[in-house]
Amino acid sequence: MEKANKFIEEIGAEEMDSAGAAELIDFAIGLIPSDVKSVLCVGFGSGYELEKIEERGCKVKGVDYNQKNIERTKDLFDVKQMDMHDLKFKDKSSDLVFARDVFEHATSHITAFSEMARVSKKYILITLPDNVWALSLNHTLIPTLKQMITLGIRFNYALDYFYERFHQSKGIWKEYYYIFRRKE
């Protein structure tokens, strides 16, 4: 955990400022269902995704583990420093929980997904990086499609959408997009 914390403190939001990252963030935000009015953004980096979600007309709140990211965005958005394993929000407090390229840093995917499911009223949208990036020491584990489906089922969510998107920037990157819908 010490290694992960050191990495989080060092990177801040810099990795999210590239044009390639913006394109992938825009694509992910485009997947937000039209009936979503409120979004909790888990791990928002530079704040770009907060801005883009708000432009869609959604009320957005953000949580990030990195204090540098909170300092950069606190005057513009409703943000708090928080761990995804312990979200300090009421049950079903946001229509959608949005977690782009953050879930792979979880030390317990079950706990992190459980917290996202608890605070989500309707949907959870998670994106994960490609397996090449996943080999980096900065990640704990990239869950497989089967593991993601199992997590959804365990917490009463159906996987409504799965997609792999390739991106050309300084190399070829791939992201996996998962949208879970709460079963009632």
Contacts in CASP RR format, 6 or more apart in sequence:
PFRMAT RR
TARGET T0000
AUTHOR 0000-0000-0000
METHOD contacts of the structure
MODEL  1
MEKANKFIEEIGAEEMDSAGAAELIDFAIGLIPSDVKSVLCVGFGSGYEL
EKIEERGCKVKGVDYNQKNIERTKDLFDVKQMDMHDLKFKDKSSDLVFAR
DVFEHATSHITAFSEMARVSKKYILITLPDNVWALSLNHTLIPTLKQMIT
LGIRFNYALDYFYERFHQSKGIWKEYYYIFRRKE
1 107 0 8 1.000
3 137 0 8 1.000
4 105 0 8 1.000
4 107 0 8 1.000
4 138 0 8 1.000
4 140 0 8 1.000
7 137 0 8 1.000
7 138 0 8 1.000
8 65 0 8 1.000
8 66 0 8 1.000
8 105 0 8 1.000
9 66 0 8 1.000
9 67 0 8 1.000
9 68 0 8 1.000
11 66 0 8 1.000
11 138 0 8 1.000
12 45 0 8 1.000
12 66 0 8 1.000
12 68 0 8 1.000
12 69 0 8 1.000
13 45 0 8 1.000
13 46 0 8 1.000
13 47 0 8 1.000
13 66 0 8 1.000
13 68 0 8 1.000
13 69 0 8 1.000
13 72 0 8 1.000
14 46 0 8 1.000
15 21 0 8 1.000
16 25 0 8 1.000
16 45 0 8 1.000
16 46 0 8 1.000
16 47 0 8 1.000
16 48 0 8 1.000
17 46 0 8 1.000
17 48 0 8 1.000
18 169 0 8 1.000
19 169 0 8 1.000
20 167 0 8 1.000
20 169 0 8 1.000
21 48 0 8 1.000
22 48 0 8 1.000
23 167 0 8 1.000
23 169 0 8 1.000
24 100 0 8 1.000
24 127 0 8 1.000
24 165 0 8 1.000
24 167 0 8 1.000
24 173 0 8 1.000
24 175 0 8 1.000
25 48 0 8 1.000
25 49 0 8 1.000
25 52 0 8 1.000
25 100 0 8 1.000
26 52 0 8 1.000
27 165 0 8 1.000
27 177 0 8 1.000
28 49 0 8 1.000
28 98 0 8 1.000
28 100 0 8 1.000
28 125 0 8 1.000
28 127 0 8 1.000
28 175 0 8 1.000
28 177 0 8 1.000
29 49 0 8 1.000
29 52 0 8 1.000
29 53 0 8 1.000
29 56 0 8 1.000
29 98 0 8 1.000
30 56 0 8 1.000
31 125 0 8 1.000
31 161 0 8 1.000
31 163 0 8 1.000
31 177 0 8 1.000
31 179 0 8 1.000
32 39 0 8 1.000
32 53 0 8 1.000
32 56 0 8 1.000
32 58 0 8 1.000
32 96 0 8 1.000
32 98 0 8 1.000
32 123 0 8 1.000
32 125 0 8 1.000
33 96 0 8 1.000
33 122 0 8 1.000
33 123 0 8 1.000
33 179 0 8 1.000
35 95 0 8 1.000
35 122 0 8 1.000
36 58 0 8 1.000
36 95 0 8 1.000
36 96 0 8 1.000
36 122 0 8 1.000
36 123 0 8 1.000
37 57 0 8 1.000
37 58 0 8 1.000
37 59 0 8 1.000
37 95 0 8 1.000
38 58 0 8 1.000
38 59 0 8 1.000
38 60 0 8 1.000
38 61 0 8 1.000
38 93 0 8 1.000
38 94 0 8 1.000
38 95 0 8 1.000
38 96 0 8 1.000
38 121 0 8 1.000
39 53 0 8 1.000
39 58 0 8 1.000
39 59 0 8 1.000
39 60 0 8 1.000
39 61 0 8 1.000
39 94 0 8 1.000
39 95 0 8 1.000
39 96 0 8 1.000
39 97 0 8 1.000
39 98 0 8 1.000
40 60 0 8 1.000
40 61 0 8 1.000
40 62 0 8 1.000
40 63 0 8 1.000
40 87 0 8 1.000
40 89 0 8 1.000
40 93 0 8 1.000
40 94 0 8 1.000
40 96 0 8 1.000
40 97 0 8 1.000
40 98 0 8 1.000
40 119 0 8 1.000
40 120 0 8 1.000
41 49 0 8 1.000
41 50 0 8 1.000
41 53 0 8 1.000
41 60 0 8 1.000
41 61 0 8 1.000
41 62 0 8 1.000
41 63 0 8 1.000
41 98 0 8 1.000
41 99 0 8 1.000
42 62 0 8 1.000
42 63 0 8 1.000
42 64 0 8 1.000
42 84 0 8 1.000
42 87 0 8 1.000
42 97 0 8 1.000
42 98 0 8 1.000
42 99 0 8 1.000
42 102 0 8 1.000
42 116 0 8 1.000
43 62 0 8 1.000
43 63 0 8 1.000
43 64 0 8 1.000
43 65 0 8 1.000
43 69 0 8 1.000
43 84 0 8 1.000
43 99 0 8 1.000
43 100 0 8 1.000
43 102 0 8 1.000
44 50 0 8 1.000
44 62 0 8 1.000
44 63 0 8 1.000
44 64 0 8 1.000
44 69 0 8 1.000
44 73 0 8 1.000
44 79 0 8 1.000
45 64 0 8 1.000
45 66 0 8 1.000
45 69 0 8 1.000
46 69 0 8 1.000
46 72 0 8 1.000
46 73 0 8 1.000
47 69 0 8 1.000
47 72 0 8 1.000
47 73 0 8 1.000
47 76 0 8 1.000
47 77 0 8 1.000
49 98 0 8 1.000
49 100 0 8 1.000
50 60 0 8 1.000
50 62 0 8 1.000
50 73 0 8 1.000
50 76 0 8 1.000
50 77 0 8 1.000
50 79 0 8 1.000
51 76 0 8 1.000
51 77 0 8 1.000
53 60 0 8 1.000
53 98 0 8 1.000
54 60 0 8 1.000
54 77 0 8 1.000
58 95 0 8 1.000
58 96 0 8 1.000
60 77 0 8 1.000
60 78 0 8 1.000
61 77 0 8 1.000
61 78 0 8 1.000
61 79 0 8 1.000
61 80 0 8 1.000
61 89 0 8 1.000
61 94 0 8 1.000
62 77 0 8 1.000
62 78 0 8 1.000
62 79 0 8 1.000
62 80 0 8 1.000
63 79 0 8 1.000
63 80 0 8 1.000
63 81 0 8 1.000
63 82 0 8 1.000
63 84 0 8 1.000
63 87 0 8 1.000
64 70 0 8 1.000
64 79 0 8 1.000
64 81 0 8 1.000
64 82 0 8 1.000
65 81 0 8 1.000
65 82 0 8 1.000
65 83 0 8 1.000
65 84 0 8 1.000
66 81 0 8 1.000
67 81 0 8 1.000
69 79 0 8 1.000
70 79 0 8 1.000
70 80 0 8 1.000
70 81 0 8 1.000
73 79 0 8 1.000
80 88 0 8 1.000
82 88 0 8 1.000
84 99 0 8 1.000
84 102 0 8 1.000
84 103 0 8 1.000
84 106 0 8 1.000
84 112 0 8 1.000
84 115 0 8 1.000
84 116 0 8 1.000
85 106 0 8 1.000
85 107 0 8 1.000
85 108 0 8 1.000
85 111 0 8 1.000
85 112 0 8 1.000
85 115 0 8 1.000
86 115 0 8 1.000
87 115 0 8 1.000
87 116 0 8 1.000
87 118 0 8 1.000
87 119 0 8 1.000
89 119 0 8 1.000
90 119 0 8 1.000
91 118 0 8 1.000
91 119 0 8 1.000
92 118 0 8 1.000
92 119 0 8 1.000
92 120 0 8 1.000
92 121 0 8 1.000
93 119 0 8 1.000
93 121 0 8 1.000
94 119 0 8 1.000
94 120 0 8 1.000
94 121 0 8 1.000
95 120 0 8 1.000
95 121 0 8 1.000
95 122 0 8 1.000
95 123 0 8 1.000
96 120 0 8 1.000
96 121 0 8 1.000
96 122 0 8 1.000
96 123 0 8 1.000
96 124 0 8 1.000
96 125 0 8 1.000
97 116 0 8 1.000
97 119 0 8 1.000
97 120 0 8 1.000
97 123 0 8 1.000
97 124 0 8 1.000
97 125 0 8 1.000
98 125 0 8 1.000
99 116 0 8 1.000
99 124 0 8 1.000
99 125 0 8 1.000
99 126 0 8 1.000
99 127 0 8 1.000
100 125 0 8 1.000
100 126 0 8 1.000
100 127 0 8 1.000
101 127 0 8 1.000
101 128 0 8 1.000
101 129 0 8 1.000
101 175 0 8 1.000
103 109 0 8 1.000
103 112 0 8 1.000
103 113 0 8 1.000
103 126 0 8 1.000
103 128 0 8 1.000
103 143 0 8 1.000
104 128 0 8 1.000
104 129 0 8 1.000
104 134 0 8 1.000
104 139 0 8 1.000
104 140 0 8 1.000
104 141 0 8 1.000
104 142 0 8 1.000
104 143 0 8 1.000
105 138 0 8 1.000
105 139 0 8 1.000
105 140 0 8 1.000
106 112 0 8 1.000
106 140 0 8 1.000
107 140 0 8 1.000
109 141 0 8 1.000
109 143 0 8 1.000
109 147 0 8 1.000
109 151 0 8 1.000
110 151 0 8 1.000
110 154 0 8 1.000
113 124 0 8 1.000
113 151 0 8 1.000
113 152 0 8 1.000
113 154 0 8 1.000
113 155 0 8 1.000
114 155 0 8 1.000
116 124 0 8 1.000
116 126 0 8 1.000
117 124 0 8 1.000
117 152 0 8 1.000
117 155 0 8 1.000
117 156 0 8 1.000
117 157 0 8 1.000
117 180 0 8 1.000
117 182 0 8 1.000
120 182 0 8 1.000
121 182 0 8 1.000
122 181 0 8 1.000
122 182 0 8 1.000
123 160 0 8 1.000
123 179 0 8 1.000
123 180 0 8 1.000
123 181 0 8 1.000
123 182 0 8 1.000
124 157 0 8 1.000
124 178 0 8 1.000
124 179 0 8 1.000
124 180 0 8 1.000
125 177 0 8 1.000
125 178 0 8 1.000
125 179 0 8 1.000
125 180 0 8 1.000
126 148 0 8 1.000
126 177 0 8 1.000
126 178 0 8 1.000
126 180 0 8 1.000
127 175 0 8 1.000
127 176 0 8 1.000
127 177 0 8 1.000
127 178 0 8 1.000
128 134 0 8 1.000
128 142 0 8 1.000
128 143 0 8 1.000
128 175 0 8 1.000
128 176 0 8 1.000
128 178 0 8 1.000
129 139 0 8 1.000
129 142 0 8 1.000
129 173 0 8 1.000
129 174 0 8 1.000
129 175 0 8 1.000
129 176 0 8 1.000
130 173 0 8 1.000
130 174 0 8 1.000
130 175 0 8 1.000
130 176 0 8 1.000
131 142 0 8 1.000
131 174 0 8 1.000
132 173 0 8 1.000
133 139 0 8 1.000
133 173 0 8 1.000
134 141 0 8 1.000
134 142 0 8 1.000
143 151 0 8 1.000
145 162 0 8 1.000
145 176 0 8 1.000
148 159 0 8 1.000
148 162 0 8 1.000
148 178 0 8 1.000
149 159 0 8 1.000
151 157 0 8 1.000
152 158 0 8 1.000
152 159 0 8 1.000
152 180 0 8 1.000
156 182 0 8 1.000
156 183 0 8 1.000
157 180 0 8 1.000
157 181 0 8 1.000
157 182 0 8 1.000
157 183 0 8 1.000
158 180 0 8 1.000
158 181 0 8 1.000
158 183 0 8 1.000
159 178 0 8 1.000
159 179 0 8 1.000
159 180 0 8 1.000
160 179 0 8 1.000
160 180 0 8 1.000
160 181 0 8 1.000
161 177 0 8 1.000
161 178 0 8 1.000
161 179 0 8 1.000
162 176 0 8 1.000
162 177 0 8 1.000
162 178 0 8 1.000
162 179 0 8 1.000
163 176 0 8 1.000
163 177 0 8 1.000
164 174 0 8 1.000
164 175 0 8 1.000
164 176 0 8 1.000
164 177 0 8 1.000
165 174 0 8 1.000
165 175 0 8 1.000
165 177 0 8 1.000
166 172 0 8 1.000
166 173 0 8 1.000
166 174 0 8 1.000
167 173 0 8 1.000
167 174 0 8 1.000
167 175 0 8 1.000
END
